[in-house]
Amino acid sequence: MGHFGPPAATTDLPGLDDTDVRVFQWAARHGGLDPAAAADELDLDPGEVEAAAAVLTRLHLLRPLPGPDGARPQLIAVPPDLAVASLVAPAEAELRRQLADAERVRAELAALGPLYARNAGRPTAGGALDEVLELAAVIDIIGRLTEQCRTEVLTCQPGGPRAPHLLEQAFARDLAMIRRGVRMRTLYQHTSRRHAPTQEYVRRITGAGAEVRTLTALFGRMIAFDREVVIIPHHEAYDGAVIVRDPSTVAYLCAVFDHSWTLADPYAPSCAGDSSLGEIKEAIVRLLAEGMKDEMIARRLGMSLRTCRKHIAEIMDALGAASRFQAGYLTRAPRPE
């Protein structure tokens, strides 16, 4: 198996500065480099010309020609396109070899896919759960499962609004699935209704045929493909994931999604009188009553800590509470008839 790393041929090559360029221009104009004459005409120190000549030689822009016996080799100017060819050709050849190795390995391992699929459901297969710890590998697996998806994808995205560049990447990927006839259902949290980039993404993707709903809080992050494979976060590795293929576990996770889906509301941008804001504050009240800290409440409900504290201040004001402790007590205490 070949070594998968960048070729070393060009990684240590120097760059050109203004002196190097001037010396090369002089050599090109005269067909070669006479260091003493170039130094005199360019008003440079001979040492500067020698240093430039060394750089140009390493870049194949100057080529030494043997002189008479015992004489110093003459430096001839080389056309830049030829210099590039002689410098880059070995690196390109190495890259082509590495790409060929990568494709060979990919093909060899892909051929094992059907064997794995036939045995993955058996207790002896040992493949019902696969841990993937590297983010690049997780992204690659999601990409391949997306391309292979045939009928349905279920996505649960807690954590509030997503970054605009991630939404743009998701739109291109999701649109391709929808155009293949794949049904797409996504759950977000209510807080995403107030996020302009998410509003725009949902407008575009639902226009293409996807379905999006929101809840105050979600059970966890997951992506299910064709109710056969589910991807969930790894419990320790921040960038990692667990690939679930066990039929019973996959069915259970999809059933949890379906239950949440029936409780969720169709996505609509937040506006005055939006009931989702009231649901968010009710959830904050419940979590305050449980003694949960601001940071955990914000994380649970998918909002910024600043927004969470703003809501808590409004709740405390409405309850007439002077402290979080008092607010928690008031929310737990039975109301007088």
Secondary structure, 3 states (H helix, E strand, C coil): CCCCCCCCCCCCCCCCCHHHHHHHHHHHHHCEECHHHHHHHHCCCHHHHHHHHHHHHHCCCEEEECCCCCCCCEEEECCHHHHHHHHHHHHHHHHHHHHHHHHHHHHHHHCCHHHHHHHCCCCCCCCCEEEECCHHHHHHHHHHHHHHCCCEEEEECCCCCCCHHHHHHHHHHHHHHHHCCCEEEEEEEHHHHHCHHHHHHHHHHHHCCCEEEEECCCCCCEEEECCCEEEEECCCCCCCEEEECCHHHHHHHHHHHHHHHHHCEECCCCCCCCHHHHHHHHHHHHHHHCCCCHHHHHHHHCCCHHHHHHHHHHHHHHHCCCCHHHHHHHHHCCCCC
